[in-house]
Amino acid sequence: MTRNWEELLQEIRVTQTGVQILTGFLLTVPFSQRFEQLSGFQRGLYLAVLFGSVVTTGLVVAPVAFHRMLFRRRRRELLVESGNRLAIAGLVMLAVTVSGVVMLVVDIVVGARESFVAGGLALALLAALWAGLPRLADRLDPNPRNAAPEAEDDGDPGP
């Protein structure tokens, strides 16, 4: 269980860096000169992706908060299971948010119709890479599964 928790935290670190960069970028957009020229739809889309970025941040940071709140209460299994669910929800929100950003940029550069196509394609690509491809690889790989882990009791009272 300790290894699972450490792997989850490492994955969250990778995701969190991307989310922080995206959120930082989005927070600067209203201060650009062209922001005043955005249409009502574009402003609404901007607010939606900003909100999505904040929700994504909350989801990927939540496992760390769980750890702090449950530290030394011997709840590692709860932390790993909850952290996994929150990380998956964070990835879903990240895919939706990134697709929304693609939509916004394409709408500004090319037009509304193209933005829906680009946003949909971005969402489909991320869903395929992050959900479909791992499942497909698992089905197609003829190698046997790893042995079930033995019970971990490292003497640590747990997080």
N, C-alpha and C positions, 0 to 999 in steps of 0.2 A: 504494500500500500504506500510505503514511503517513496518508492521509485515512481509510482503512478502520480503522486502529488508533485514530485520534482519535475517530471516530464510535463505535466499540465502547466506548472508555473513557467517553464521555459517556453512553451507554446504561447502562453499569454503574453510574455515579454515581446515576442516577435509581433504578435497582433497589435499589442498596445502601442508600439512604436509607430506603425502605420496609421493607426487611429489618431494618435497625437499629432502627426504631421498633417493629416487631413483636417482635423478640427482647427489647428492653428491657421491653416490656409483659409478655411471658411470664415474664421473670425476676422480676417483682414479684408475680405471682399467688400463689405459695406463702406469701407474707407477709401475705396478706389474711385477715381473720377467717373468711370462709366457706370457705376452702380445706379446713379440717378436716371440713367437711360433705360433701365430694365423695365420690361412690361409688367403688368400685374401678375400674369402667370409666372414669369421668371422670378419675380420676388417671392411668390408663394412657394415655388419649387426650391428656391434658395433656403427659405425658412424650413421647409420640410427636410432638406438634406442636412442643414445645421442641427435640427432637432434629432435626426437620425444619428448623426455623429456623436451627439451628447449621450443618447441612449446607448449607442455602441460602447462608448467610453465607460458608462456605468456598468454595463454587462461584463466587459472584460476585466474591470477592476474589482467587481463584486467578490470573486473568489479570494482575493487578498483580504478584503474586509471580513469575509467569513472566517478566514484563518485568524485574524486579529481578535475577533469576538469569541472564538471558540478555542483559543490558545490554551494548551495544557488541560483540556477537558476530555482527552482520549476520544475524539470524534473524527479521526482521520478518514474513516470510510465515508462519513457524511460529507466531509470537506471535498473528497475526491469526486463523489457522485454529484454533489451540488455544483462544484466547480466545473465539471464536465458539461452539465446542462447549461450553465451560464455561458461557458465558452462557445458552445454550439449556437446558442441564441445570439451571442455577440457576432459570430461569423455570419449568421443570417442577416443581422442588421447591417453589418459591414458591407455585404454584397448588395443589399437594397440601397444603402447610402451611396456607395461608389457608383452604382448604376444611375442613381439620381443625379450625381455630380456630372456623369457623362451626358445625361440628358440635358442638364442645364447648359453645359459648355456647347454642345452641338446645337441647341436651340439658339444660343447667342450668335454662333458662328455661321450656321447654315439655315436653320429654320425649324419650326415646330414639328412638322411631319417627320423629318429626318431624326429629330431628337427622340421621338418615341421608338423608332426603329433601333437607333443606337443604344438607348437605355435598355430596351428589351434584349438586344444582342449581348450587351455587357452582363446583364443579369443571367442570361442563359449560359454564357461562357463561365462565369464564376460558379454557378450551380453545377455545371458539368465538371469543372476542375476540382471543386471542393467537396462535392457530394457524389456525383455520378462516377467519376474516374476511380476513386478509392473502392467503391463497391464493385465496379467492373473488374478492377485488378484483383480483388479478393476472390471473385468467382472464377477468374481465368487462371489464377496461379495454382498449379498442380501440387506444389509443395505442401507437406503436412503443416498443420497449425503448431504453434509453440506449445510446449507442455504447460499445463496449468501451474501457476505459481504456488509455491508452498507458502503456508501461513507465515507472515512476517512478524517476528517478535524480536525487535532489536533492543529491547529494554528501554526504549524511549517512551516517556509517558505520553507522547503524541502532541500534536499542535493544539 
